Amino acid sequence: MLFTAPEFMYLFLPATVLLWWWLMSRHYGAIAQWFIVGCSVLFYAAWSTEYALLLVVNALLNFYWGKRIAVTHSKIRLVLGVVYNLGLLAYFKYADFLIKTSNALTGSQWPLLQVILPLGISFFTFQAIAYLVDCAKGRVDDFDLGRFAFSISFFPHLIAGPILHYSDIMPQLRQGIRFDPERMTKGLFLFAAGLCKKTVIADRLAAVVDPLFGLSDQLTVCEAWVAAVGYGLQIYFDFSGYCDMAIGIGLMFGLVLPQNFASPYQAGTIADFWKRWHITLSRFLRDYLYIPLGGNRQGFYRGLWAAAITMLLGGLWHGAAWTFVAWGAMHGAMIALYRLWTKTGYTMPGYLARTLTLLGVFFAWVLFRAASIDQALQIWLAMLGLNGISVPVMLAGWFGSETVPISGLVNGLDLLAIGFLLAICLRYRNAQAQLDTFTPDLKALATFAGLFFAGTWLSAAHESFIYWSF
């Protein structure tokens, strides 16, 4: 069930919010929590009843295993719990990838298992591992099954994050939730903003970007840049739009979910980018991978190695394909180059640093989107001008139509739209950041109405959110 589906927006969401607050008003907090757990399982079962059962069983196993780890402080139990969760993820996400790789390297003909990837298993696995580690470190002091089940299954973040820690939700539930009109208003605003970003912007960008990647061997320099920058904008508006909607729904329930985006394309360095993009994933990779690998506490070059491994595995987490591994390696290399640059003591103007960071990110997005490394190489070569030049028809008069061919894949409106959206990303704060100054008034009501109208009536059809497949 998609957040953008009519049955979700006009039936499921209003019904769950109203019944939640009705139960809370009657002081049935525990019942309300289990009600949302049941609704979350139903939300997931709309995609697959079989994997909904897997979700429930896996949550129970992790809860009781974490409880035993907290009581016994057993490192062996922690290792077994982490191995179990990673093994489950490896089977569903990487089994066929490993078989394909083995067949390609050895010439064998092992049949594929044709495993169907459960929605959101990567996000669920990271949350479960974080919970077990926190139990081992003594950070968990609340072992109420209802609160745990609520926090791990709460449907807004269930499929694609934000990735939650124990401290993000369970303390709020234990302290008690009270209805707050301001939070409700902010939640409605964020939901409408995310809806508009997803359906009006991201889905329309997909209609431009997808054909270009499908014809990667025919692109000229202008078309290749539209493909790269267009996809960078598409994935940002798609994923940040989803997170806006998820955090907005959380606020409707009186809960504050962690921010996941902070205007990442305004980053001045590649390290700054990762502090702004998918913040909860960056937090997890830092706390549970980079720091255990030594971080920057054991010398500069050990820190470079830890950062490279972290980004490499972060890339692999996104998908079972060599393009994701290469994307992670590319970001790891950019972080290493940035750190080496800082050791020289030289500085560069802020505008130049931001430009280089943005270029590196957009070049890397080509790998993330490409169906293969060969396809990414084709687009990169075109971006560098090695496949020739063509211009949209609206620009033909500037160059002379007899000397520069007219593009048949990109029109002038595409260029204007992408330039306009990129300028917005570079200039303005995103919707999550604007909550600091958001106040419930008639202007806010008009803003919500306008965004919601645009998101529902001006939307472009699309099957799913990009990050639902990870």
N, C-alpha and C positions, 0 to 999 in steps of 0.2 A: 504494500500500500504506500503510494507516494504522498509526500506532504502536499503536492500540487493537485492531487486527485480530488474531484468534487465530493466523493464519499468521505474523504478524510476531513476536508475543510468545513463541510456543511453538516456532517453527521457525527463522525467519530470524535473529532476534537471538541466541539461544543458539548457533546454528551458527557465525555470524560471530565472536562473542566467543571461543568455544572454539578455533576454527581460528587466529584472530589470535594468541592467547597460545601456542598450540602452535608456530606458526612463529617467534614471538619467542623462545621458549625454546630453539629450535634455532639462534638467531642468524641467522635469515633475515629481517632487518628490511626490506630492500628488497622481497623477495618478498611479505612481509606487507602492505606498503603498497600494492603493485599488486593484491593480493588484495582489499583493502578498496575500492580504486578500482573493480574489477570488480563487487563486490557493490553498490556505490553506483549504478553504471549499471544493474544489474539491478533495484535498488529503484525507480529512476526509470522504467525501462522497463515496470514493472508497471502504470504509468499510460499511457505512450505510448512505443512503440519508436521512432517517428519523431522525437519530440522528444528522446529519449535520445541519438540520433545528433547532433542539434543541440547538445546540451550538451557532448558530447565534442569536436566540431569547434570550438566557440566557446572552450572552455578551451584547446585547443592554440594557436589563433590569438592569444589574449591572452597566453599564456606566451611565445611567441616574439616577439611584438610588444613586450612589456614588456622582454624581454632586449635587444632592439635599442635601445629607449629608454634603458636603463641604460648601454649602451656608448657611444651617440652623444650622449646628453644633449640630444636634439632635441625642442624644444618643438612643432615641427610634427607629429612622430610622436605625441607625447602628445595633441595636439588631435585628430588623426585617429583615434586609438584611443578617446578618449572619445566622439567623434561617432559612431563605429561602434557602440559599445555602447548609447549613448542612442538611435541610430537603430533598432537592433534592438528595443529596448524599446518605442519609439514605434510601430513597425509592429504588433507583436503586441498591445500594450495600448491604444493610442490611435487606431489607424487608423479603426475603425468609429465611435468617439466623435467624431472630427473630422468624419467624413462626416455623421453625424447632426446635429451642430451647424451645419455648413454648409447642409445641407438645410433646417433650421429657420429659419436667418437669411435665406437667399436664396430659399427656395421651390423650389429645385432638387430633382431626383429621382435623385441619384447612388445607385446600388445599393450596399448594404453588402458588405464583403468577407467577412463571416462568419468572421473570424480566430479560431481557438481559442487562448486564452491559455495558454502553457506554464506548468506549475506552478513556482512559485518563481523566475520569471524576474526579478522585481524585486529579490529578494535576491541572486541570482547577478550581476546587472548591477552593483549597488552594490559587491559584493566585487571584481569585475573592475576597475572604475574605480579603487577604492582601491589595488589592486595596481599599476596603470599609473602612478598619481600617485606612489606610494611609490618605484617604479623611477626616475622622473624626478628625485626628490629625493635619490636615493642611499641610500635606507633599506633597499634590498634587496641582500643580498650572497650569497644562496643561490639558484642557478638549477638546482637538481636537479629534473628533470621529474617524477620519482616523488613527491617531497614536495609539489610544487606541485599535482599532480593529486589527491593525497590531500586536501590542505587545502581545495581548492575544491569537491571532490565528496563529501566525507565525509557519509554519508547522514543522520546525525542533524540537521544544520543545513541540509541541501541545499534543503529545500522552504520553510521559513519562518524561517530564522535560528537562532540569533543571527548577525548579519552579522559576518563575521570579517575581520580585517586580516592581513597577512603575518606580523606579529609574534605573532599569537595561537596559531598551530599549528606553523608550519615550524620555529621554534627548538626546540620540544619534540621534534619528530621528529629533528632533527639531533643533539640531545643524547642521544637514546636513551630508550626507554620501558621501564621495569621494572615488573613486577607488584607492586602495592601492595594488600594485603587491605583496608586502611582506605578507599582510594579505591573499591574494588569495592563495599564495604558502603555507602558514601555514595551511589554511583551507583544501587544497587538501591533505597535509600530515596527518592532524588529521583525515580526512574522511577515508583515506586509512588505517591508523593505526587502527581505530575503526572497519572498515570492516574486517580486518585480525583478530582482537581479537574476534569478534563475530563469523565469519563463520569458521575460521580455528581452533580456540582454544575452545571457549565456546561450540559450537555445537558438537565438537568431545568429549568433556568432558561429554556432556549430554548423548552420546551413551554409556558411561561407567557407569555413575551415575544412570540413570533411571532404568536399570534392577536391580541394587543393592537395591534401595529403594522398588522396586516391590517385592523383596524376603527378606524383612527385618527380617522375623522370621527364616531365614536360615543362616544368616551371621555369620562368625567367626570374630575374632578380626581384622585381617588384612583387610578383606573385608569391615567391618564396618568403619574403618578409611579411607579407600579409598573412600567410599560413602560420609563421612562427609567432608573430606578435598577436595575431588573432587567437591562436590557441592559448597563449599565455593569459590573455584577457578572459577567454572562455572558462578556463579552469578556475581562475580566481573568482569570477562572478558566480560560477556554478557552486564551488565548494564554500566560499564565504557566504553565499546566499543560503545554502543548506544550513550552515552554522548559525546564521542570523535567525532562521526559522526555528531551529532547535533550541537556541538560547531564549528566543521569544516565547516559545511554548513553556519552557521551564519557568519563566517569569509569570506566566499565566497561572501556574500552579504554586506560585509564591517561592520558587527555588531559584537560586543564582547559580548558573553553570559557568565554568571558566571561559574567559575570552579566548578565541582561537585565531583571530586575525587582528593585526594592528597596522594597516596600510603598508603591506610588505613591499610594494613597488616604490616606496619612498625611502627604502633602505640605502644607507651610505656605504655599506660594505656587505660582503656575502655573509659574514657572521651576523650582522645586523638583520639581514634578510631572514635568517633562520630563527631569530628572536621574534619575528613578526608573522611568519608564515606557519600555519598549522602548529600553533604555540604548544598545545598539549602533547603533540607528538615529539616536538623538540624537547619538551620537559622530560618526557619518558626516556628518550634516547640519552639525554644528559645524565639523568639520575640512575638509570638502570643498565647503561652500557658504557658511556664515555667515562664516567667517574670510576666504575669498577675496573675499567681497563687502565686506570692510572691517571687519566685526565691530564691536567697540566701541573700536577703536584710532583711528578717525578722527572722533571726536566723538559726542556723545550722540544726536543726531538721525540721523546716518548709521547708528548702531547700531540705532535703531528701524526704519529702512528695511530694513536687512539682515535683522533678525529677522522682519519681516513677509514679505519675499520668501521666506525660508527656510521658514517655516511654510506659506506658500501652496503652494510646490512640494512640501513634505512631504505636504500633504494630497492633491495631485494624484498623487503617487507611490502612494498607497494604492489608487487606483482611477480609472477613466476615467468620471467622473460629476461633475456640478456640485455634488452634495452633498458630495463629498470636498474639492473646491476651497473650498466655503463653510466646511466644518469646519476646514480649515487656516487660512482667513482669520479665523475666529472665535478660534482659538488665538493667531494672530498679534496680533489686537486685544487679547486678554487680557494677553499678554506686554507689549504697548506700554503698556496701562493700568497694569500693575504697575510698569513702569520709571518712568512719569511719577509714580506715587504715591511711589516711593522718592526722587524728586528734591524732593518737598515737605518732606522731613524728618520727617513725621509717622509714627507707628507705631500699630498696632492690636493688641489682645490676641490672643495666639496662637490661642485657640479660635475667634475671629471670623475670623481669616485662613484657618484651615483650613476653616471652614464655607463661606466665600465661594469658596475654591478648589474645593472639592468640588462646590458647586452649579454653578459654571461648567463643570467637566468633565462633569457629568452632563447639563446642558443641551446641551453640544456633542455628546455621544454620540448624542443624538436625530438630529442631522444625519448622523452617520456611519452609522447603521442605516437611516434612512429611504430609501424608494425614490425620493423626490423632495423638493424643497424645500417644495412645497405640503403634503406629508404631515408634514414636520417642523413646519411652521407650525401645522397642526391640533393636533399633540400639545403644542406649546408653549402654545397658547391654552388647551388643556384643563388643562395643569399650572398655569396662572395662575387657574384656576377659572372661566373664561368659558363653559365648556360645561356647567356645573351640577355638582352634588355627588351622589355615591352612596357607600354604604359596604358592606363585606362583611357577610354575614348575622350573623356572630359579634359585630359591633359595633353592629348595629341597635338593640339594647336600650339602648345608651348614649345614642343620639340620639333614639330614638323612631321606630319604623318608619313612623308615619303622617306624619311631617314630613320624613324623609330617605329617598329611594328606596334599595332594596337593589340592590347591584351584581350583574349577571349574568355579569360577566367575571372578577372577582377574588374569591377567597374568603379567609377569615381565615388559612388555612395559608400562602397565598402571602405575605401581609404578614409573618407571623411568620418565615418562612424568609428573606425578603429582609432584614428587620431583623436577624436573627441573623447572616447572612453579612456584612452591612455592618459590624456590630459587630466581627466577627473581623478584617476588613480594617483597621479603624481602631485595633485594639488590639494585634494580634500581628504578629510578623515573619513574612515569607513563608518557604517551604521552603528557598529558595536561601540565605537569610541564616542559617538555623538550622544549616547545615553547620559553622559555626565551633565549635559546642558539641556536635556529634554524635559520639558514640563507639561503636565496634562492641561490643555486648554483648547479653545476652539481651533487654533492653528494646528495643534497636534491632531485633532479629530479630522480636519481637512486633509492633512498630510497622509494619515492612515487611509482615509477613503480614496484619495487619489492613487496611492501606491497599490491598494488592494484592487481597485478598478483596473489599473494598468496590468497588474499581474494576472488577472483572471480573463479580461476581455481582449487584451492585446498580446496574449501569449502565443508562442510558437510551439507546436507539438514536439515532444521529445520523450524518449522512453524512460530515462532514469537520470539520477544524479551521477556524475562521473565517479565519485568516491564510493558509491554503493558497491562497486565491483572489486573493492580492495579488502 
